[in-house]
Amino acid sequence: MKFNTECSFLTPEMIEKIEKQYKAKYVLESCIKGSSGEWCNFPAAIFYTEEAHPHGSNYFAMYIHPHRGGLMISNGFTASVPTYMGALVEGEVIYSRYRWDYRQKNDVDVDGGRDYFKTTAHTDDWVQFKIVKDKLEIIERVYFEGA
Protein backbone atom coordinates (compact mmCIF):
# COMPACT_ATOMS: atom_id res chain seq x y z
CA MET A 1 0.00 0.00 0.00
CA LYS A 2 1.29 3.45 -0.88
CA PHE A 3 1.27 6.44 1.48
CA ASN A 4 1.20 10.06 0.31
CA THR A 5 4.21 11.28 2.32
CA GLU A 6 5.26 14.09 -0.02
CA CYS A 7 6.92 16.94 1.86
CA SER A 8 5.44 20.40 1.28
CA PHE A 9 8.57 22.45 2.06
CA LEU A 10 11.60 20.24 1.30
CA THR A 11 12.45 19.15 -2.23
CA PRO A 12 13.47 15.54 -2.87
CA GLU A 13 17.04 16.80 -3.34
CA MET A 14 16.99 18.54 0.05
CA ILE A 15 15.62 15.40 1.70
CA GLU A 16 18.38 13.34 0.09
CA LYS A 17 21.02 15.78 1.38
CA ILE A 18 19.60 15.66 4.95
CA GLU A 19 19.44 11.85 4.83
CA LYS A 20 23.09 11.69 3.79
CA GLN A 21 24.30 14.29 6.31
CA TYR A 22 22.51 12.70 9.30
CA LYS A 23 22.59 9.04 8.12
CA ALA A 24 18.82 9.10 8.33
CA LYS A 25 15.72 8.13 6.37
CA TYR A 26 12.79 10.45 5.63
CA VAL A 27 9.58 8.90 6.94
CA LEU A 28 6.73 11.37 6.45
CA GLU A 29 5.53 14.90 7.00
CA SER A 30 3.50 15.40 10.17
CA CYS A 31 3.44 17.68 13.17
CA ILE A 32 5.22 17.40 16.50
CA LYS A 33 4.19 18.39 20.00
CA GLY A 34 5.41 21.73 21.25
CA SER A 35 6.74 22.49 24.72
CA SER A 36 3.15 23.05 25.94
CA GLY A 37 2.25 19.45 25.01
CA GLU A 38 -0.11 20.40 22.18
CA TRP A 39 0.30 19.44 18.53
CA CYS A 40 1.95 22.27 16.60
CA ASN A 41 -0.03 23.69 13.72
CA PHE A 42 2.71 23.49 11.11
CA PRO A 43 4.33 20.67 9.15
CA ALA A 44 7.56 18.95 10.11
CA ALA A 45 9.58 16.50 8.03
CA ILE A 46 10.18 13.45 10.24
CA PHE A 47 13.39 11.47 9.83
CA TYR A 48 14.53 8.20 11.42
CA THR A 49 18.11 7.32 12.27
CA GLU A 50 19.40 4.02 13.67
CA GLU A 51 21.66 5.81 16.13
CA ALA A 52 19.58 7.65 18.73
CA HIS A 53 20.59 11.14 19.82
CA PRO A 54 22.14 10.99 23.33
CA HIS A 55 19.45 13.33 24.69
CA GLY A 56 16.63 12.41 22.36
CA SER A 57 15.26 9.62 20.23
CA ASN A 58 15.78 7.94 16.89
CA TYR A 59 13.48 10.54 15.30
CA PHE A 60 14.21 14.14 14.46
CA ALA A 61 12.01 16.78 12.89
CA MET A 62 13.00 19.48 10.41
CA TYR A 63 10.61 22.39 10.05
CA ILE A 64 10.44 26.04 9.15
CA HIS A 65 9.84 28.09 12.29
CA PRO A 66 6.42 29.74 11.90
CA HIS A 67 7.45 33.06 13.48
CA ARG A 68 11.19 33.41 12.98
CA GLY A 69 11.56 31.56 9.69
CA GLY A 70 14.59 29.45 8.92
CA LEU A 71 14.99 25.68 9.00
CA MET A 72 14.97 24.24 12.52
CA ILE A 73 15.74 20.78 13.90
CA SER A 74 14.07 19.22 16.93
CA ASN A 75 13.37 15.88 18.57
CA GLY A 76 10.74 14.19 16.41
CA PHE A 77 9.70 11.41 18.80
CA THR A 78 6.18 12.74 19.35
CA ALA A 79 5.40 12.28 15.66
CA SER A 80 6.02 8.54 16.02
CA VAL A 81 3.28 8.05 18.65
CA PRO A 82 0.39 7.39 18.83
CA THR A 83 -1.25 6.12 15.67
CA TYR A 84 -2.51 8.08 12.66
CA MET A 85 -5.82 7.98 10.81
CA GLY A 86 -6.09 8.21 7.05
CA ALA A 87 -8.35 7.51 4.11
CA LEU A 88 -7.66 4.83 1.53
CA VAL A 89 -8.17 6.18 -2.00
CA GLU A 90 -7.34 3.95 -4.98
CA GLY A 91 -4.64 2.06 -3.06
CA GLU A 92 -3.07 5.20 -1.57
CA VAL A 93 -3.42 6.41 2.02
CA ILE A 94 -3.92 10.15 2.39
CA TYR A 95 -3.76 11.79 5.80
CA SER A 96 -3.83 15.28 7.25
CA ARG A 97 -0.40 16.38 8.48
CA TYR A 98 -1.48 19.03 10.99
CA ARG A 99 -4.65 20.82 12.17
CA TRP A 100 -6.48 22.49 9.29
CA ASP A 101 -4.30 20.68 6.74
CA TYR A 102 -6.97 19.93 4.15
CA ARG A 103 -5.83 17.33 1.62
CA GLN A 104 -7.79 15.83 -1.23
CA LYS A 105 -7.53 13.03 -3.75
CA ASN A 106 -10.35 12.55 -6.26
CA ASP A 107 -13.59 13.10 -4.33
CA VAL A 108 -12.14 12.20 -0.90
CA ASP A 109 -10.71 14.74 1.50
CA VAL A 110 -9.12 14.58 4.96
CA ASP A 111 -8.52 17.22 7.62
CA GLY A 112 -7.53 17.59 11.27
CA GLY A 113 -3.95 16.38 11.57
CA ARG A 114 -3.25 14.79 14.96
CA ASP A 115 -6.01 16.79 16.71
CA TYR A 116 -9.04 15.19 15.03
CA PHE A 117 -9.93 13.12 11.94
CA LYS A 118 -12.44 14.48 9.45
CA THR A 119 -13.01 12.88 6.05
CA THR A 120 -15.53 12.41 3.28
CA ALA A 121 -14.35 8.82 2.74
CA HIS A 122 -16.81 6.01 3.33
CA THR A 123 -16.31 4.35 6.69
CA ASP A 124 -14.88 1.21 5.09
CA ASP A 125 -12.08 3.31 3.53
CA TRP A 126 -10.59 4.50 6.84
CA VAL A 127 -7.25 3.13 8.00
CA GLN A 128 -5.22 3.40 11.15
CA PHE A 129 -1.44 3.36 10.71
CA LYS A 130 1.74 3.91 12.68
CA ILE A 131 5.43 4.59 12.23
CA VAL A 132 7.70 1.58 12.69
CA LYS A 133 11.32 2.72 12.47
CA ASP A 134 11.54 4.26 8.98
CA LYS A 135 8.34 2.75 7.54
CA LEU A 136 4.60 3.30 7.79
CA GLU A 137 2.44 0.28 8.55
CA ILE A 138 -1.30 -0.22 8.42
CA ILE A 139 -2.57 -1.42 11.78
CA GLU A 140 -6.10 -2.07 10.64
CA ARG A 141 -8.95 -0.98 8.46
CA VAL A 142 -11.33 0.94 10.67
CA TYR A 143 -15.05 0.20 10.63
CA PHE A 144 -17.64 1.97 12.74
CA GLU A 145 -21.02 0.34 13.22
CA GLY A 146 -23.86 2.65 12.39
CA ALA A 147 -21.60 5.20 10.71
C-alpha positions in Angstrom: 0.0 0.0 0.0 1.3 3.5 -0.9 1.3 6.4 1.5 1.2 10.1 0.3 4.2 11.3 2.3 5.3 14.1 0.0 6.9 16.9 1.9 5.4 20.4 1.3 8.6 22.5 2.1 11.6 20.2 1.3 12.4 19.2 -2.2 13.5 15.5 -2.9 17.0 16.8 -3.3 17.0 18.5 0.0 15.6 15.4 1.7 18.4 13.3 0.1 21.0 15.8 1.4 19.6 15.7 4.9 19.4 11.9 4.8 23.1 11.7 3.8 24.3 14.3 6.3 22.5 12.7 9.3 22.6 9.0 8.1 18.8 9.1 8.3 15.7 8.1 6.4 12.8 10.4 5.6 9.6 8.9 6.9 6.7 11.4 6.5 5.5 14.9 7.0 3.5 15.4 10.2 3.4 17.7 13.2 5.2 17.4 16.5 4.2 18.4 20.0 5.4 21.7 21.3 6.7 22.5 24.7 3.1 23.0 25.9 2.2 19.5 25.0 -0.1 20.4 22.2 0.3 19.4 18.5 2.0 22.3 16.6 0.0 23.7 13.7 2.7 23.5 11.1 4.3 20.7 9.2 7.6 18.9 10.1 9.6 16.5 8.0 10.2 13.4 10.2 13.4 11.5 9.8 14.5 8.2 11.4 18.1 7.3 12.3 19.4 4.0 13.7 21.7 5.8 16.1 19.6 7.6 18.7 20.6 11.1 19.8 22.1 11.0 23.3 19.4 13.3 24.7 16.6 12.4 22.4 15.3 9.6 20.2 15.8 7.9 16.9 13.5 10.5 15.3 14.2 14.1 14.5 12.0 16.8 12.9 13.0 19.5 10.4 10.6 22.4 10.1 10.4 26.0 9.2 9.8 28.1 12.3 6.4 29.7 11.9 7.4 33.1 13.5 11.2 33.4 13.0 11.6 31.6 9.7 14.6 29.4 8.9 15.0 25.7 9.0 15.0 24.2 12.5 15.7 20.8 13.9 14.1 19.2 16.9 13.4 15.9 18.6 10.7 14.2 16.4 9.7 11.4 18.8 6.2 12.7 19.4 5.4 12.3 15.7 6.0 8.5 16.0 3.3 8.1 18.6 0.4 7.4 18.8 -1.3 6.1 15.7 -2.5 8.1 12.7 -5.8 8.0 10.8 -6.1 8.2 7.1 -8.3 7.5 4.1 -7.7 4.8 1.5 -8.2 6.2 -2.0 -7.3 3.9 -5.0 -4.6 2.1 -3.1 -3.1 5.2 -1.6 -3.4 6.4 2.0 -3.9 10.1 2.4 -3.8 11.8 5.8 -3.8 15.3 7.2 -0.4 16.4 8.5 -1.5 19.0 11.0 -4.7 20.8 12.2 -6.5 22.5 9.3 -4.3 20.7 6.7 -7.0 19.9 4.2 -5.8 17.3 1.6 -7.8 15.8 -1.2 -7.5 13.0 -3.8 -10.3 12.6 -6.3 -13.6 13.1 -4.3 -12.1 12.2 -0.9 -10.7 14.7 1.5 -9.1 14.6 5.0 -8.5 17.2 7.6 -7.5 17.6 11.3 -4.0 16.4 11.6 -3.3 14.8 15.0 -6.0 16.8 16.7 -9.0 15.2 15.0 -9.9 13.1 11.9 -12.4 14.5 9.5 -13.0 12.9 6.1 -15.5 12.4 3.3 -14.4 8.8 2.7 -16.8 6.0 3.3 -16.3 4.3 6.7 -14.9 1.2 5.1 -12.1 3.3 3.5 -10.6 4.5 6.8 -7.3 3.1 8.0 -5.2 3.4 11.1 -1.4 3.4 10.7 1.7 3.9 12.7 5.4 4.6 12.2 7.7 1.6 12.7 11.3 2.7 12.5 11.5 4.3 9.0 8.3 2.8 7.5 4.6 3.3 7.8 2.4 0.3 8.6 -1.3 -0.2 8.4 -2.6 -1.4 11.8 -6.1 -2.1 10.6 -9.0 -1.0 8.5 -11.3 0.9 10.7 -15.0 0.2 10.6 -17.6 2.0 12.7 -21.0 0.3 13.2 -23.9 2.6 12.4 -21.6 5.2 10.7 
